[in-house]
Amino acid sequence: MRKAIFARIGWMTHYAGDQPGDEKPIGGGSYNEDGVGNEIYNFDCSKNTVRGFWQPKSNDCSISLDRIFPRVSKTAKLLKEVLVVFFAKHPEGHGQFVVGWYNDATVLKQCKLNGYISEKEKYNYLCEASKDNAVLLPPNSRTLRIPRGVKGTFGQANIFYLFDNNRFPRNADWIMEVLEYVDNYNGVNLVKSPEAMEVEKLLISLENAGGRNKGQGFNVDQEKKQIIDNYAMEKAISYYRKKGYTVVDNSKTNPYDLYCTNGEDEVYVEVKGTSGDGSQVILTPREVANVKMRKPHTALFVFYGIQVKETNGKLVATGGKPIVIFPWEIDKRHLEPISYWYMVP
């Protein structure tokens, strides 16, 4: 059987530290009522590695590695290539649902202090994985329910092993369903695209308004978003001017951002800025239609990995790298209709 465990944690949106509206885990045990559970950093990718925690039942914060893989050495201090599935109880009491997972994780026998979190080193972790192997679902996509209260499902413990106390495998249907879901998931991942929450809140706003778009209708740290967008535009304008183009900013009036000319050569540039890894960007239907109409004279300029920091009381964008695709022709296989998600090739 596959090496995998299921771990119950408190509910958060990003699991990347204290953020406005997402200050601490909700639920996940009595400790979270007054304290802050260590899972608050489960999807913090500041070091390109994620480190996860859940509260084990044992007082010594230990994991039974042989209930993940019975043939592991009794002296082993860790186990590699484990799927760790995190789930949490919905804060409104609708049940408990998968919130994300690590593929190919290393699980520790004993918890350790998370030295990646500089001033917060008191936080522990029990497993770690590459950022590239981490998936965090947007809240509206957390629909895969984890059953509770019947034989072969979770009890009071926050960890569920695929082998029982006698090291016999558990083969419940719900386990197979979760494993299949994880293996086939190709939707939005907040680790790669944290700005996906903007689309999700827009959709919620439209639902609340009866499906009628009366402007954006949402505000997800709009100042930060605007700073990222402006910064990306500056980088794109500089990029094309250095290549000898005359650049006109048409972002306010047209379904493309920059019109660049150099003699008879003309390029219609769509500019996207993101704090994520640039693997997904949001496209509106008008932007998609523009690319189809003007090909092969369209380009996609993605400036990714942008950080926004406060300097002298002001928010300032720094860092980041470009991805430039020219000529840019949209493959329908890379689109998902939420506005559209474009999977950057």
C-alpha positions as CSV (number, residue, x, y, z in Angstrom):
1,M,0.0,0.0,0.0
2,R,1.1,3.6,-0.6
3,K,3.0,5.5,2.1
4,A,0.4,8.1,3.2
5,I,-1.1,9.7,6.3
6,F,-4.0,12.0,7.0
7,A,-3.5,14.8,9.5
8,R,-6.2,17.0,11.0
9,I,-5.3,20.7,11.5
10,G,-7.2,24.0,12.2
11,W,-8.8,25.8,9.3
12,M,-7.0,28.7,7.6
13,T,-7.0,30.2,4.1
14,H,-3.2,30.5,3.4
15,Y,-1.4,28.7,6.3
16,A,1.4,31.2,5.8
17,G,1.5,33.1,9.1
18,D,-0.6,35.8,10.6
19,Q,-2.4,37.8,7.9
20,P,-5.3,40.2,8.0
21,G,-8.5,38.1,8.1
22,D,-6.4,34.9,8.4
23,E,-4.7,35.4,11.8
24,K,-4.7,31.9,13.2
25,P,-6.1,28.4,12.7
26,I,-9.7,27.9,13.6
27,G,-10.6,24.6,15.3
28,G,-8.2,21.7,15.1
29,G,-8.1,21.2,18.9
30,S,-8.5,22.9,22.2
31,Y,-5.1,24.5,22.0
32,N,-6.2,26.8,19.1
33,E,-8.9,28.3,21.3
34,D,-6.5,30.3,23.3
35,G,-3.1,29.7,21.6
36,V,-1.9,29.6,18.0
37,G,-1.4,26.1,16.5
38,N,1.9,25.3,14.8
39,E,0.1,24.5,11.6
40,I,-0.2,28.3,11.0
41,Y,3.0,27.9,8.8
42,N,2.2,24.7,7.0
43,F,2.2,26.3,3.6
44,D,4.8,29.1,4.2
45,C,7.1,28.8,1.2
46,S,9.6,31.5,2.1
47,K,12.5,28.9,1.8
48,N,11.1,27.0,-1.1
49,T,10.3,24.2,1.4
50,V,7.1,23.7,3.3
51,R,7.2,22.3,6.8
52,G,4.0,20.9,8.3
53,F,2.6,20.2,11.7
54,W,-0.4,18.7,13.4
55,Q,-0.9,17.9,17.0
56,P,-0.1,14.2,17.7
57,K,-2.0,12.4,20.5
58,S,1.3,11.4,22.2
59,N,2.7,13.8,24.8
60,D,6.2,13.4,23.3
61,C,5.0,14.6,19.9
62,S,6.1,11.4,18.1
63,I,4.9,9.6,15.0
64,S,4.6,5.9,14.5
65,L,6.6,5.5,11.3
66,D,5.9,1.8,11.1
67,R,2.2,2.5,10.8
68,I,3.0,4.5,7.6
69,F,5.4,1.8,6.3
70,P,5.6,-1.4,8.4
71,R,9.0,-2.4,7.0
72,V,10.7,0.7,8.2
73,S,13.7,0.2,10.5
74,K,12.8,0.4,14.2
75,T,15.6,2.8,14.7
76,A,14.6,5.1,11.8
77,K,14.2,8.8,12.6
78,L,12.4,9.7,9.4
79,L,10.6,8.2,6.5
80,K,10.7,9.6,2.9
81,E,8.3,9.7,0.0
82,V,5.2,10.0,2.0
83,L,1.9,11.6,1.0
84,V,0.7,13.8,3.8
85,V,-3.0,14.9,3.4
86,F,-4.1,17.7,5.6
87,F,-7.8,18.2,6.4
88,A,-9.7,20.6,8.7
89,K,-13.2,21.1,10.1
90,H,-15.1,23.8,8.3
91,P,-15.4,26.8,10.6
92,E,-19.2,26.9,10.0
93,G,-19.6,23.3,11.1
94,H,-20.4,21.7,7.7
95,G,-18.0,18.7,8.2
96,Q,-14.3,18.2,7.7
97,F,-12.6,18.5,4.3
98,V,-9.3,18.1,2.6
99,V,-7.5,21.5,2.5
100,G,-4.2,20.4,0.9
101,W,-1.3,18.0,0.8
102,Y,2.4,17.3,0.4
103,N,3.6,14.8,-2.1
104,D,7.0,13.0,-1.6
105,A,7.2,14.4,2.0
106,T,9.7,13.4,4.6
107,V,8.0,12.6,7.9
108,L,9.9,12.8,11.2
109,K,9.6,10.4,14.1
110,Q,9.9,13.4,16.5
111,C,8.9,17.0,15.9
112,K,11.6,19.6,15.5
113,L,11.7,23.4,15.8
114,N,11.1,25.2,12.5
115,G,14.3,27.2,12.1
116,Y,13.0,28.6,8.7
117,I,10.7,30.9,10.7
118,S,13.3,33.3,12.0
119,E,11.6,35.2,14.9
120,K,9.1,32.4,15.3
121,E,11.4,29.5,16.0
122,K,9.2,28.2,18.8
123,Y,7.0,26.6,16.1
124,N,7.5,22.9,15.4
125,Y,7.2,20.7,12.4
126,L,6.7,17.0,11.8
127,C,7.1,16.8,8.0
128,E,8.6,18.7,5.1
129,A,8.5,18.7,1.3
130,S,9.6,20.8,-1.6
131,K,7.3,23.8,-2.4
132,D,6.8,22.2,-5.9
133,N,5.2,19.2,-4.2
134,A,2.8,21.2,-2.1
135,V,-0.9,21.8,-3.0
136,L,-3.2,24.1,-1.0
137,L,-6.8,24.3,-2.1
138,P,-8.8,27.6,-2.2
139,P,-11.5,27.5,0.4
140,N,-14.3,27.1,-2.2
141,S,-12.5,24.1,-3.7
142,R,-12.3,22.3,-0.3
143,T,-15.2,20.0,-1.1
144,L,-13.7,16.5,-0.5
145,R,-15.2,15.4,2.8
146,I,-13.4,13.2,5.3
147,P,-15.9,11.0,7.2
148,R,-16.0,10.8,10.9
149,G,-17.7,8.7,13.6
150,V,-18.0,5.4,11.8
151,K,-15.8,2.4,11.7
152,G,-12.7,2.8,9.6
153,T,-12.7,6.6,9.9
154,F,-11.3,9.3,12.2
155,G,-11.9,9.4,15.9
156,Q,-10.4,11.9,18.4
157,A,-6.8,11.6,17.2
158,N,-5.5,14.1,14.7
159,I,-3.6,11.6,12.6
160,F,-5.0,8.6,10.7
161,Y,-2.6,5.9,9.6
162,L,-3.2,3.6,6.6
163,F,-2.1,0.7,8.9
164,D,-3.8,-0.2,12.1
165,N,-2.3,-1.0,15.5
166,N,-1.5,-4.5,14.3
167,R,0.1,-3.2,11.1
168,F,-2.8,-4.5,8.9
169,P,-3.7,-2.2,6.0
170,R,-6.9,-0.2,6.0
171,N,-8.8,-0.2,2.6
172,A,-11.9,1.9,3.2
173,D,-13.5,3.4,0.1
174,W,-13.0,6.9,1.4
175,I,-9.3,6.4,1.6
176,M,-9.1,5.3,-2.1
177,E,-11.3,8.3,-3.0
178,V,-9.0,10.8,-1.4
179,L,-5.8,9.2,-3.0
180,E,-7.5,9.2,-6.4
181,Y,-8.5,12.8,-6.0
182,V,-4.9,13.9,-5.0
183,D,-3.4,12.0,-7.9
184,N,-5.7,13.6,-10.5
185,Y,-6.0,17.1,-9.2
186,N,-5.1,19.8,-11.7
187,G,-6.9,22.8,-10.4
188,V,-5.9,26.0,-8.7
189,N,-3.1,25.8,-6.1
190,L,-2.7,28.7,-3.7
191,V,1.0,27.7,-3.2
192,K,1.7,28.6,-6.8
193,S,-0.9,31.3,-7.2
194,P,-1.9,33.0,-3.9
195,E,-3.7,35.7,-5.9
196,A,-6.3,33.0,-6.8
197,M,-8.2,34.2,-3.7
198,E,-9.0,37.4,-5.6
199,V,-11.0,35.4,-8.1
200,E,-12.6,33.3,-5.5
201,K,-13.9,36.4,-3.6
202,L,-15.1,37.9,-6.8
203,L,-17.1,34.8,-7.5
204,I,-18.6,34.9,-4.0
205,S,-19.4,38.6,-4.5
206,L,-21.2,37.8,-7.8
207,E,-23.2,35.0,-6.2
208,N,-24.3,37.3,-3.4
209,A,-25.3,39.9,-6.0
210,G,-27.4,37.4,-7.9
211,G,-24.8,36.9,-10.6
212,R,-24.7,40.5,-11.8
213,N,-21.4,42.2,-12.0
214,K,-21.7,45.7,-10.5
215,G,-18.0,46.5,-10.6
216,Q,-15.5,44.3,-8.9
217,G,-17.4,44.0,-5.7
218,F,-14.5,42.7,-3.7
219,N,-11.4,44.0,-1.9
220,V,-8.5,41.6,-1.3
221,D,-5.7,43.8,-0.1
222,Q,-6.4,46.0,-3.2
223,E,-3.5,48.4,-2.4
224,K,-1.0,45.5,-2.5
225,K,-2.5,44.2,-5.7
226,Q,-2.3,47.6,-7.4
227,I,1.3,48.0,-6.3
228,I,2.2,44.6,-7.8
229,D,0.4,45.4,-11.1
230,N,2.1,48.8,-11.4
231,Y,5.5,47.3,-10.7
232,A,5.0,44.6,-13.4
233,M,4.0,47.3,-15.9
234,E,7.1,49.3,-15.1
235,K,9.3,46.2,-15.7
236,A,7.5,45.4,-18.9
237,I,7.8,48.9,-20.3
238,S,11.5,48.9,-19.4
239,Y,12.0,45.5,-21.0
240,Y,10.6,46.6,-24.4
241,R,12.2,50.0,-24.4
242,K,15.6,48.4,-24.0
243,K,14.8,46.3,-27.0
244,G,14.3,49.4,-29.1
245,Y,10.5,49.5,-29.1
246,T,8.3,52.6,-28.7
247,V,5.9,51.7,-26.0
248,V,2.3,53.0,-25.5
249,D,0.4,52.1,-22.3
250,N,-3.2,51.2,-23.5
251,S,-4.2,49.3,-20.3
252,K,-7.0,51.7,-19.4
253,T,-8.8,51.6,-22.7
254,N,-8.0,48.3,-24.5
255,P,-8.0,44.5,-23.8
256,Y,-4.2,44.5,-23.9
257,D,-1.7,46.5,-21.8
258,L,1.1,47.7,-24.1
259,Y,1.4,48.5,-27.8
260,C,5.0,48.3,-28.8
261,T,6.4,49.2,-32.3
262,N,9.8,49.0,-33.8
263,G,9.7,49.9,-37.5
264,E,7.2,47.5,-39.1
265,D,7.2,45.2,-36.1
266,E,4.3,45.6,-33.7
267,V,3.5,43.7,-30.5
268,Y,0.4,43.7,-28.3
269,V,1.6,42.8,-24.8
270,E,-0.5,41.5,-22.0
271,V,1.3,42.2,-18.6
272,K,0.7,40.2,-15.5
273,G,2.3,40.7,-12.1
274,T,2.1,38.0,-9.3
275,S,3.6,37.2,-6.0
276,G,3.4,33.5,-7.0
277,D,5.7,31.4,-9.2
278,G,4.2,32.6,-12.5
279,S,2.8,29.2,-13.5
280,Q,-0.8,30.5,-13.5
281,V,-2.3,33.9,-14.3
282,I,-5.8,35.3,-14.5
283,L,-7.1,36.2,-18.0
284,T,-10.4,37.9,-18.7
285,P,-12.6,36.7,-21.7
286,R,-11.7,40.0,-23.5
287,E,-8.0,39.4,-23.1
288,V,-8.4,35.9,-24.5
289,A,-10.4,37.1,-27.5
290,N,-7.7,39.8,-28.2
291,V,-5.0,37.2,-28.3
292,K,-7.0,35.1,-30.8
293,M,-7.7,38.2,-33.0
294,R,-4.2,39.7,-33.1
295,K,-2.0,36.6,-33.3
296,P,0.9,36.2,-34.1
297,H,1.5,39.8,-32.8
298,T,0.7,39.1,-29.2
299,A,3.0,38.6,-26.2
300,L,2.6,37.6,-22.6
301,F,4.9,39.3,-20.1
302,V,4.6,37.7,-16.6
303,F,6.7,39.2,-13.8
304,Y,6.5,36.7,-10.9
305,G,7.9,36.3,-7.4
306,I,7.2,40.0,-6.5
307,Q,7.5,40.9,-2.8
308,V,5.7,43.8,-1.2
309,K,7.3,45.2,1.9
310,E,6.7,48.3,4.0
311,T,9.5,50.8,3.9
312,N,9.2,54.1,5.8
313,G,5.5,53.6,6.2
314,K,4.9,52.9,2.5
315,L,4.3,49.6,0.7
316,V,7.0,49.0,-1.9
317,A,7.4,46.2,-4.5
318,T,10.7,44.5,-4.9
319,G,12.3,41.4,-6.5
320,G,10.7,39.2,-9.1
321,K,11.7,37.7,-12.5
322,P,10.2,37.9,-16.0
323,I,8.6,35.2,-18.2
324,V,8.2,36.5,-21.8
325,I,6.3,34.4,-24.4
326,F,6.3,35.7,-28.0
327,P,4.5,35.0,-30.2
328,W,1.8,34.1,-27.7
329,E,-1.0,31.8,-28.9
330,I,-3.4,30.4,-26.3
331,D,-3.8,26.7,-26.2
332,K,-7.3,25.9,-24.9
333,R,-5.9,23.0,-22.9
334,H,-4.2,25.6,-20.6
335,L,-7.4,27.4,-19.8
336,E,-9.8,27.0,-16.9
337,P,-12.9,29.1,-17.0
338,I,-12.7,31.2,-13.8
339,S,-12.5,34.3,-15.7
340,Y,-9.7,32.1,-17.2
341,W,-6.7,30.5,-15.5
342,Y,-3.9,30.4,-18.1
343,M,-1.2,27.7,-17.4
344,V,2.0,29.4,-18.6
345,P,3.9,26.9,-20.7
